[in-house]
Amino acid sequence: MALTHFDGKGDAHMVDVSDKADTARVASARCWIKMQPETFQIITDGQAQKGDVLGVARLAGIMAAKRTADLIPLCHPLPITKVAVDLVPDPALPGITITATVKTTGKTGVEMEALTAASTAALTVYDMSKAVDKGMEIGGLKVILKDGGKSGRFEAE
């Protein structure tokens, strides 16, 4: 199997999707941000100085999904039909688990948009909370669902 973003000479190029059929497509990505228990409490109690950390992070993730093609050089701009970003407090981390789901009807999938949304939401949590916890850790970023198109359905274990 070859990497699709390189031509026969090894030069990077945007994949030609013009002959692909428009199909319904969905992708979900997940990551987490771990923090000190005190930081977790500040966020979940709504006491952060910068405001509603989870609400702002949700909006940042949505905005990021819509701008993915501006950030990833060979990513196609897509007509996104839905973006949902769920931020779930997890006291066991302690931290926040973030899941982003993106939908479209088009010629190529939305995995990159889902990954961008989840990671940007995590970065926003960091940005809004770094005054009290510079040691937060972001990790676990992966596609957990991809459906639609020729390759069919993928679900992570």
Backbone torsions as a table, in degrees:
resi	resn	phi	psi	omega
1	MET	NA	134.7	-178.2
2	ALA	-102.5	155.2	172.8
3	LEU	-73.9	128.7	-172.0
4	THR	-78.2	-16.1	-177.0
5	HIS	-90.8	15.1	175.7
6	PHE	-127.9	139.4	178.5
7	ASP	-85.3	-175.0	-177.6
8	GLY	-60.5	-24.6	179.2
9	LYS	-89.8	-6.6	-178.1
10	GLY	92.2	7.7	178.3
11	ASP	-84.8	141.5	177.6
12	ALA	-68.2	140.3	177.0
13	HIS	-153.6	159.6	175.6
14	MET	-80.4	131.3	-179.0
15	VAL	-65.1	135.7	177.4
16	ASP	-82.1	112.5	-179.5
17	VAL	-108.0	11.1	-173.3
18	SER	-62.1	-26.9	-180.0
19	ASP	-89.9	-3.2	179.9
20	LYS	-79.3	151.0	177.7
21	ALA	-80.3	147.4	171.4
22	ASP	-73.2	124.3	177.0
23	THR	-136.0	159.6	174.1
24	ALA	-69.0	133.3	-177.1
25	ARG	-136.2	146.6	178.1
26	VAL	-145.3	146.8	173.8
27	ALA	-146.4	145.1	174.1
28	SER	-127.4	142.3	176.7
29	ALA	-131.2	152.2	-178.0
30	ARG	-135.0	149.2	170.7
31	CYS	-154.9	-180.0	178.3
32	TRP	-142.7	159.3	170.8
33	ILE	-129.9	121.0	178.7
34	LYS	-95.1	149.5	-177.3
35	MET	-152.7	173.1	175.1
36	GLN	-67.1	149.2	178.8
37	PRO	-55.2	-35.1	179.1
38	GLU	-65.6	-39.9	178.2
39	THR	-65.6	-44.0	177.2
40	PHE	-55.6	-44.5	-179.5
41	GLN	-64.1	-43.1	179.1
42	ILE	-59.7	-44.5	-178.5
43	ILE	-67.4	-48.2	-175.7
44	THR	-72.3	-24.1	175.6
45	ASP	-84.2	-6.5	-179.2
46	GLY	71.6	31.6	-175.4
47	GLN	-105.7	11.0	-179.5
48	ALA	-67.6	139.2	-178.6
49	GLN	-60.6	-32.3	-177.8
50	LYS	-83.0	-4.4	176.7
51	GLY	112.2	-152.2	-175.8
52	ASP	-73.9	92.3	-175.0
53	VAL	-57.9	-49.1	-175.5
54	LEU	-69.1	-37.2	178.1
55	GLY	-65.8	-43.4	179.0
56	VAL	-67.4	-41.0	178.9
57	ALA	-62.7	-38.4	177.3
58	ARG	-60.5	-47.7	179.4
59	LEU	-63.8	-40.0	178.5
60	ALA	-61.7	-41.9	178.2
61	GLY	-62.4	-42.9	178.2
62	ILE	-62.4	-47.2	179.2
63	MET	-61.6	-39.8	-178.7
64	ALA	-64.8	-40.8	178.5
65	ALA	-57.3	-40.0	-177.9
66	LYS	-72.0	-17.0	-177.3
67	ARG	-110.4	11.7	-174.1
68	THR	-56.0	-43.7	-178.5
69	ALA	-63.6	-21.5	176.1
70	ASP	-78.2	-19.3	-175.7
71	LEU	-102.4	-35.9	-176.7
72	ILE	-103.1	112.9	-167.3
73	PRO	-54.7	-37.2	-174.5
74	LEU	-106.2	14.1	-179.2
75	CYS	-83.7	134.1	179.2
76	HIS	-75.0	139.5	170.8
77	PRO	-70.2	132.5	-173.8
78	LEU	-124.0	149.3	174.0
79	PRO	-81.9	88.4	-177.4
80	ILE	-70.2	133.7	-179.4
81	THR	-103.8	-17.8	178.0
82	LYS	-160.6	140.7	169.8
83	VAL	-136.0	127.4	173.9
84	ALA	-126.2	131.6	178.2
85	VAL	-124.8	115.9	-179.8
86	ASP	-107.3	126.8	178.0
87	LEU	-115.5	114.3	-174.2
88	VAL	-115.2	116.4	175.7
89	PRO	-61.9	134.8	-179.4
90	ASP	-130.3	99.4	-178.0
91	PRO	-63.0	-20.1	179.3
92	ALA	-70.6	-26.6	179.8
93	LEU	-64.9	-53.6	-18.5
94	PRO	-70.4	146.4	179.6
95	GLY	165.3	-157.1	-174.7
96	ILE	-124.4	130.7	171.7
97	THR	-96.9	130.7	-174.8
98	ILE	-118.0	127.7	175.3
99	THR	-125.5	126.8	178.3
100	ALA	-116.4	133.4	177.7
101	THR	-124.3	131.3	-177.7
102	VAL	-127.8	139.8	178.1
103	LYS	-126.3	152.0	173.3
104	THR	-157.9	168.0	164.0
105	THR	-120.0	114.8	-175.3
106	GLY	-170.5	-165.8	-174.6
107	LYS	-95.2	-8.0	-179.1
108	THR	-147.2	159.8	-171.8
109	GLY	-78.6	173.6	-175.2
110	VAL	-116.9	27.7	178.2
111	GLU	-61.4	-43.4	-178.1
112	MET	-64.5	-36.1	178.4
113	GLU	-66.4	-40.9	178.7
114	ALA	-66.2	-43.2	178.0
115	LEU	-63.0	-41.5	179.8
116	THR	-65.9	-41.6	179.3
117	ALA	-62.9	-47.7	-178.2
118	ALA	-63.9	-46.3	-177.4
119	SER	-67.5	-38.1	178.8
120	THR	-67.5	-37.5	175.3
121	ALA	-61.3	-43.0	178.2
122	ALA	-64.1	-42.6	178.1
123	LEU	-62.1	-35.0	179.0
124	THR	-69.0	-40.4	174.0
125	VAL	-57.8	-44.9	178.3
126	TYR	-59.3	-50.7	-177.3
127	ASP	-57.7	-42.1	-176.3
128	MET	-77.8	-13.9	-174.9
129	SER	-118.0	-3.2	-173.4
130	LYS	-64.1	-21.2	178.8
131	ALA	-63.4	-28.0	-179.6
132	VAL	-108.1	-11.5	-175.9
133	ASP	-157.0	89.4	179.8
134	LYS	-78.1	-10.3	-176.6
135	GLY	-94.7	14.6	178.6
136	MET	-60.4	151.6	-178.1
137	GLU	-125.6	131.1	176.7
138	ILE	-107.1	134.2	-179.5
139	GLY	-162.9	-177.5	174.9
140	GLY	71.5	17.3	-176.4
141	LEU	-68.0	121.7	177.9
142	LYS	-161.2	156.8	172.5
143	VAL	-76.4	128.6	178.8
144	ILE	-109.1	-14.9	178.0
145	LEU	-153.4	137.2	172.2
146	LYS	-145.2	127.4	179.1
147	ASP	-143.5	147.2	179.2
148	GLY	108.2	156.9	179.1
149	GLY	82.5	-177.3	-173.7
150	LYS	-62.9	-35.6	-175.1
151	SER	-80.3	-7.7	174.8
152	GLY	76.2	-147.9	-171.8
153	ARG	-98.1	138.3	173.4
154	PHE	-129.8	131.2	172.3
155	GLU	-130.7	128.3	178.0
156	ALA	-70.2	151.8	178.3
157	GLU	-70.7	NA	NA
